[in-house]
């Protein structure tokens, strides 16, 4: 099958080009740009809409096994397709955790059967994500684990963590850390400061993130590990990240779209859909992180999709579950940064697609010849008001409910095959 996309606005994060053009896809691969339509090709008239690499969303929680009522591979895949996400990088914080080759093989098989988009899995770094005994990293890599992380279960045993880092380094594995000092952050619901005091909520100082990052970077220096910080959300952490990169350490960092577009004041009168891990930060931190994404210091933007049912969110703020769904809202929320003039579309897609694919060793995220035809066609200016009950995720816990947004996905392609059309 040959597809020829014509009258498109091509968003190329590799060359940082944003220009009119055409794209030809054959057998699931990009084979030509800005050429004539081959004979017999199916013509897709983009009518001036943007055509970009599909989003690679790094850090998605799916409820299989253990919490299928919150999100299944099927519902996550449908939500991703509708949101322009063509590759999901799934977290291992399931029940049980993805910490053995057998569990990994089960979820890999289930994902392939149920999801219309690609799903790759991270595995736990330590057994049960308890930070004490490392998993069988080599066997898990052989079974398809793309990286290793305990997620927000931050290890307190630094010696055990250093052993896991050393072993992962010997295998060339990528480890994802959650920079947070666990003692300081225990029991926190918001970022400490005037707002937390006025609301009477337990807070965590932004320095807790910096302290956690400093520890992880020290271990990286000791072990020469390939390391990625899942979320850098405070201005205080940025100088440490910049020094680590300047010193030649193999370190990258990400941030969720919620921390780039919302701040601590959005919590308002104890709105639990705005409860995140880490908590939403001050506006000064948000702006500093937006600037860090624009400069390339922060490499990756992700949704940190964390489904939660109504029963776990409709609780007093301190007791409510953390996290928000984001597979369908990642693209329009990210476009807020474009419409506000902070980032160009190629810069945005560099962080949404190219950088995560490169860091994980995937071929996606590019419009180059020979790249997989994982594509999203979208109108960046189409306005709409988000109704959370229209989301395809099983859980509806989005902080953007009722928000005016811009940017609609018109079609999503995985390997040249349409998996969503508006």
C-alpha positions as CSV (number, residue, x, y, z in Angstrom):
1,X,0.0,0.0,0.0
2,X,1.3,3.5,-1.0
3,X,0.1,6.6,0.7
4,X,0.9,10.1,-0.6
5,X,0.2,13.0,1.8
6,X,-0.1,16.2,-0.1
7,X,-0.7,19.9,0.8
8,X,0.7,19.2,4.3
9,X,2.6,21.5,6.7
10,X,5.5,19.2,7.6
11,X,6.8,19.5,11.2
12,X,10.3,18.1,11.2
13,X,11.9,17.9,14.7
14,X,15.2,16.6,13.3
15,X,15.9,19.6,11.0
16,X,13.6,22.0,13.0
17,X,11.8,22.8,9.7
18,X,8.2,23.9,9.5
19,X,7.3,24.2,5.8
20,X,4.7,23.0,3.2
21,X,5.5,19.7,1.6
22,X,4.4,16.2,0.7
23,X,5.3,12.8,2.0
24,X,5.1,9.4,0.4
25,X,4.7,6.2,2.5
26,X,5.1,2.7,1.2
27,X,4.9,-0.6,3.2
28,X,4.8,1.4,6.4
29,X,8.0,3.4,5.8
30,X,8.6,7.0,4.6
31,X,10.1,6.6,1.1
32,X,10.0,10.2,-0.4
33,X,9.4,13.8,0.5
34,X,8.2,16.7,-1.7
35,X,7.9,14.5,-4.7
36,X,5.1,13.6,-7.2
37,X,2.5,11.1,-6.2
38,X,3.5,7.6,-7.3
39,X,1.2,5.8,-9.7
40,X,-1.6,4.0,-7.8
41,X,-1.0,5.8,-4.5
42,X,-3.8,6.7,-2.2
43,X,-3.9,10.5,-2.0
44,X,-4.4,12.0,1.5
45,X,-5.1,15.7,1.0
46,X,-4.0,17.3,4.3
47,X,-5.5,20.7,3.3
48,X,-2.8,22.7,5.0
49,X,-2.9,20.8,8.3
50,X,0.3,19.8,10.2
51,X,1.9,16.4,9.6
52,X,4.4,15.4,12.2
53,X,6.0,12.3,13.7
54,X,3.7,10.5,16.1
55,X,4.2,11.3,19.7
56,X,6.4,8.9,21.8
57,X,4.8,9.2,25.3
58,X,7.3,8.1,27.9
59,X,5.9,7.1,31.3
60,X,2.3,5.9,30.8
61,X,0.6,3.8,33.5
62,X,-1.6,1.1,32.2
63,X,-3.7,-0.9,34.7
64,X,-2.9,-4.4,33.4
65,X,-2.2,-6.5,35.5
66,X,-4.1,-5.6,38.6
67,X,-6.0,-2.4,37.9
68,X,-7.8,-3.1,34.7
69,X,-10.8,-1.1,35.9
70,X,-8.6,2.0,35.7
71,X,-7.1,1.5,32.3
72,X,-6.6,-1.5,29.9
73,X,-4.3,-1.9,27.0
74,X,-7.3,-1.5,24.7
75,X,-8.6,1.7,26.3
76,X,-5.1,3.2,26.6
77,X,-4.4,2.3,22.9
78,X,-7.6,4.0,21.7
79,X,-6.9,7.1,23.8
80,X,-3.3,7.3,22.5
81,X,-4.5,7.0,18.9
82,X,-7.0,9.8,19.4
83,X,-4.3,11.9,21.0
84,X,-1.7,11.5,18.3
85,X,0.5,9.1,20.4
86,X,1.8,6.3,18.2
87,X,4.2,4.7,20.8
88,X,3.5,4.3,24.5
89,X,6.4,3.6,26.9
90,X,4.6,1.9,29.7
91,X,5.6,2.0,33.4
92,X,6.1,-1.1,35.5
93,X,4.1,0.1,38.5
94,X,1.4,-2.5,38.0
95,X,0.1,-5.1,40.5
96,X,2.2,-7.2,40.5
97,X,5.1,-5.0,39.3
98,X,6.7,-5.9,36.0
99,X,9.8,-7.3,37.7
100,X,10.1,-10.8,36.1
101,X,10.4,-12.0,32.5
102,X,7.2,-13.9,32.9
103,X,5.1,-10.8,33.8
104,X,6.9,-8.8,31.0
105,X,6.1,-11.4,28.5
106,X,2.4,-11.4,29.6
107,X,2.0,-7.6,29.3
108,X,3.9,-7.6,26.0
109,X,1.5,-10.2,24.5
110,X,-1.6,-8.5,25.9
111,X,-0.5,-5.1,24.5
112,X,0.1,-6.6,21.0
113,X,-3.3,-8.2,21.0
114,X,-5.3,-5.2,22.3
115,X,-3.7,-1.9,21.4
116,X,-3.8,-0.2,18.0
117,X,-0.6,1.7,18.8
118,X,2.9,0.5,19.6
119,X,3.5,-0.3,23.3
120,X,7.0,-0.8,24.8
121,X,7.5,-1.7,28.4
122,X,9.9,-0.5,31.1
123,X,10.7,-3.1,33.8
124,X,11.2,-2.6,37.5
125,X,14.8,-1.9,38.6
126,X,14.3,-3.7,42.0
127,X,12.0,-6.6,43.0
128,X,8.6,-5.4,43.9
129,X,9.9,-1.8,43.3
130,X,11.0,-2.0,47.0
131,X,14.6,-0.7,46.5
132,X,16.3,-3.6,48.1
133,X,17.2,-6.4,45.6
134,X,17.8,-5.8,41.9
135,X,15.7,-7.6,39.3
136,X,17.1,-9.9,36.7
137,X,18.0,-7.0,34.4
138,X,19.7,-9.1,31.8
139,X,16.8,-11.6,31.4
140,X,14.3,-8.7,31.4
141,X,16.3,-6.9,28.6
142,X,16.3,-10.2,26.6
143,X,12.5,-10.3,27.1
144,X,12.1,-6.8,25.6
145,X,12.4,-4.3,28.5
146,X,13.3,-1.0,27.0
147,X,14.5,0.6,30.3
148,X,14.4,0.1,34.1
149,X,12.7,2.1,36.8
150,X,11.0,1.9,40.1
151,X,8.9,4.9,39.3
152,X,8.0,7.1,42.3
153,X,9.0,4.4,44.7
154,X,12.3,6.1,45.6
155,X,15.0,3.7,47.0
156,X,16.3,4.7,50.5
157,X,19.1,2.0,50.5
158,X,21.7,3.8,48.5
159,X,24.1,0.9,48.6
160,X,21.5,-1.4,47.0
161,X,20.8,1.2,44.4
162,X,24.4,1.6,43.6
163,X,24.7,-2.1,43.0
164,X,21.7,-2.0,40.6
165,X,23.2,1.0,38.8
166,X,26.6,-0.8,38.4
167,X,24.9,-4.0,37.1
168,X,22.7,-2.0,34.7
169,X,25.8,-0.1,33.5
170,X,27.5,-3.4,32.7
171,X,24.6,-4.3,30.4
172,X,24.3,-0.9,28.8
173,X,20.8,-0.6,30.2
174,X,19.0,2.8,30.6
175,X,17.8,3.5,34.2
176,X,15.0,6.1,34.9
177,X,15.1,7.8,38.3
178,X,12.4,9.8,40.1
179,X,14.4,12.7,41.7
180,X,13.0,13.1,45.2
181,X,14.4,12.9,48.7
182,X,12.0,10.4,50.1
183,X,12.2,11.6,53.7
184,X,11.4,15.2,52.9
185,X,8.6,14.3,50.5
186,X,6.9,11.7,52.5
187,X,3.2,12.6,53.1
188,X,3.4,15.7,51.0
189,X,0.3,16.8,49.0
190,X,1.5,20.1,47.5
191,X,4.6,22.2,47.2
192,X,5.5,24.0,50.4
193,X,5.0,27.8,50.5
194,X,2.4,30.4,51.1
195,X,-0.4,28.6,49.1
196,X,0.2,25.3,51.1
197,X,0.1,27.2,54.4
198,X,-3.2,29.0,53.4
199,X,-4.8,25.7,52.5
200,X,-3.4,23.9,55.5
201,X,-1.9,21.1,53.3
202,X,1.3,19.3,54.0
203,X,4.0,20.5,51.6
204,X,7.4,19.4,50.3
205,X,10.1,21.9,49.7
206,X,11.4,22.1,46.0
207,X,14.8,21.3,47.4
208,X,13.7,17.7,47.9
209,X,13.8,17.2,44.1
210,X,17.2,18.8,43.9
211,X,18.6,16.6,46.7
212,X,17.2,13.5,45.0
213,X,18.8,14.5,41.7
214,X,22.1,15.3,43.3
215,X,22.2,11.8,44.8
216,X,21.4,10.1,41.5
217,X,23.9,12.2,39.6
218,X,26.6,11.2,42.2
219,X,25.8,7.6,41.6
220,X,25.9,8.2,37.8
221,X,29.4,9.7,38.2
222,X,30.4,6.7,40.3
223,X,29.0,4.0,37.9
224,X,29.0,5.7,34.4
225,X,25.4,4.7,34.1
226,X,23.0,5.8,31.3
227,X,20.4,7.8,33.3
228,X,17.2,9.6,32.7
229,X,15.3,11.7,35.3
230,X,11.6,11.2,34.7
231,X,10.5,14.6,35.9
232,X,12.5,17.8,36.6
233,X,10.0,20.3,37.8
234,X,11.8,23.0,39.8
235,X,14.2,25.8,38.9
236,X,16.5,24.6,41.7
237,X,17.2,21.3,39.9
238,X,18.2,22.9,36.6
239,X,21.8,24.0,37.5
240,X,22.6,20.5,38.8
241,X,21.2,19.0,35.5
242,X,23.2,21.5,33.5
243,X,26.4,20.7,35.3
244,X,25.9,16.9,34.9
245,X,25.5,17.4,31.1
246,X,28.5,19.8,30.9
247,X,30.6,17.2,32.8
248,X,29.9,14.6,30.1
249,X,27.6,12.3,32.1
250,X,25.1,10.3,30.1
251,X,22.1,12.1,31.6
252,X,18.8,13.3,30.2
253,X,15.6,14.6,31.8
254,X,11.9,14.8,31.2
255,X,8.9,16.7,32.5
256,X,5.1,16.2,32.4
257,X,2.9,18.4,30.4
258,X,0.9,19.2,33.5
259,X,4.0,20.8,35.2
260,X,4.6,22.9,32.1
261,X,1.1,24.3,31.7
262,X,-0.3,24.4,35.3
263,X,1.0,25.7,38.6
264,X,0.2,25.3,42.3
265,X,-2.5,27.9,42.4
266,X,-4.6,25.7,40.0
267,X,-5.2,23.4,42.9
268,X,-7.7,26.1,44.1
269,X,-10.1,24.9,46.6
270,X,-8.7,21.4,47.0
271,X,-9.3,20.2,43.5
272,X,-8.0,16.7,43.6
273,X,-7.7,16.3,39.8
274,X,-4.8,18.7,40.2
275,X,-2.9,16.5,42.7
276,X,0.2,15.2,41.0
277,X,3.5,13.4,41.9
278,X,5.6,15.5,42.2
279,X,3.1,18.3,43.2
280,X,2.4,21.2,40.9
281,X,5.0,24.0,41.4
282,X,5.2,27.7,41.7
283,X,4.8,29.8,38.5
284,X,8.5,30.7,38.6
285,X,9.4,27.1,38.5
286,X,7.0,26.4,35.6
287,X,8.5,29.2,33.5
288,X,12.0,28.1,34.3
289,X,11.2,24.6,33.1
290,X,9.5,25.9,29.9
291,X,12.7,27.8,29.2
292,X,14.7,24.6,29.9
293,X,12.7,22.7,27.3
294,X,13.1,25.4,24.8
295,X,16.9,25.4,25.3
296,X,17.1,21.6,25.2
297,X,18.3,21.3,28.8
298,X,15.1,19.3,29.6
299,X,14.9,16.7,26.8
300,X,11.4,15.1,26.9
301,X,7.8,16.2,27.4
302,X,5.5,13.4,28.4
303,X,1.9,13.0,29.7
304,X,2.8,10.9,32.8
305,X,-0.6,9.4,32.2
306,X,-1.9,8.1,35.5
307,X,-5.5,6.9,35.5
308,X,-7.4,6.9,38.8
309,X,-11.1,6.0,39.3
310,X,-13.6,8.4,40.8
311,X,-13.5,6.7,44.2
312,X,-9.8,7.3,44.7
313,X,-10.1,11.0,43.6
314,X,-13.3,12.0,45.3
315,X,-11.6,12.1,48.7
316,X,-10.1,14.9,50.9
317,X,-7.1,16.3,49.1
318,X,-4.5,14.7,51.4
319,X,-6.0,11.2,50.9
320,X,-6.8,11.4,47.2
321,X,-4.8,9.5,44.7
322,X,-2.1,11.4,42.7
323,X,-1.9,11.8,39.0
324,X,-3.9,12.6,35.9
325,X,-4.8,11.0,32.6
326,X,-3.0,12.6,29.6
327,X,-2.8,10.5,26.5
328,X,-5.6,12.5,24.7
329,X,-4.8,15.9,26.2
330,X,-1.0,15.8,25.8
331,X,-1.1,17.3,22.3
332,X,-3.6,20.2,22.8
333,X,-2.0,21.0,26.2
334,X,1.5,21.1,24.7
335,X,0.2,23.4,22.0
336,X,-0.5,26.0,24.7
337,X,3.3,26.4,24.8
338,X,3.3,27.0,21.0
339,X,0.4,29.5,21.1
340,X,2.0,31.4,23.9
341,X,5.2,31.8,21.9
342,X,7.5,29.7,24.1
343,X,8.3,27.0,21.6
344,X,8.0,26.5,17.8
345,X,6.2,23.3,16.6
346,X,9.5,21.6,15.6
347,X,10.9,22.4,19.1
348,X,7.8,21.0,20.7
349,X,8.0,17.8,18.6
350,X,11.7,17.4,19.4
351,X,10.7,17.0,23.0
352,X,7.5,15.0,22.3
353,X,8.7,12.6,19.7
354,X,12.3,12.8,18.5
355,X,14.2,13.0,21.8
356,X,12.3,10.2,23.6
357,X,12.7,7.9,20.5
358,X,16.4,8.6,20.3
359,X,17.0,8.1,24.0
360,X,15.2,4.8,23.9
361,X,16.9,3.6,20.7
362,X,13.7,3.6,18.7
363,X,13.5,4.4,15.0
364,X,10.4,6.6,15.4
365,X,10.2,10.4,15.9
366,X,11.5,11.4,12.5
367,X,10.2,12.3,9.0
368,X,13.5,11.1,7.4
369,X,13.5,8.7,4.5
370,X,13.5,5.1,5.9
371,X,11.8,6.1,9.1
372,X,8.6,4.3,10.2
373,X,5.5,6.0,9.0
374,X,4.2,6.7,12.5
375,X,2.5,10.0,11.9
376,X,0.0,12.5,13.3
377,X,-2.1,14.9,11.2
378,X,-3.5,17.8,13.3
379,X,-4.9,21.3,13.2
380,X,-3.0,23.3,15.7
381,X,-5.6,26.1,15.8
382,X,-8.9,24.2,16.1
383,X,-10.6,25.3,19.3
384,X,-12.7,23.1,21.6
385,X,-13.8,22.8,25.2
386,X,-12.7,19.6,26.8
387,X,-15.4,17.4,28.3
388,X,-13.7,14.7,30.3
389,X,-16.5,12.2,29.7
390,X,-15.7,12.1,26.0
391,X,-12.2,10.8,26.8
392,X,-11.5,7.3,25.6
393,X,-9.5,6.4,28.8
394,X,-11.5,4.4,31.3
395,X,-10.6,6.9,34.0
396,X,-11.6,10.5,33.5
397,X,-9.3,12.3,36.0
398,X,-8.0,15.2,33.9
399,X,-7.3,18.7,35.2
400,X,-8.3,20.1,31.9
401,X,-12.0,19.3,32.2
402,X,-14.0,22.3,31.0
403,X,-10.9,24.1,29.7
404,X,-10.7,25.9,26.4
405,X,-8.0,24.3,24.3
406,X,-6.6,24.5,20.8
407,X,-5.3,21.7,18.6
408,X,-7.3,18.7,17.3
409,X,-5.9,15.4,16.0
410,X,-7.4,14.7,12.5
411,X,-5.7,11.4,11.9
412,X,-3.1,9.1,13.4
413,X,-1.1,6.5,11.5
414,X,1.0,3.6,12.8
415,X,3.3,2.0,10.2
416,X,1.3,3.8,7.5
417,X,-2.0,2.3,8.7
418,X,-4.7,4.7,10.0
419,X,-5.5,3.9,13.6
420,X,-7.6,7.1,14.2
421,X,-9.6,9.5,12.0
422,X,-11.6,12.3,13.4
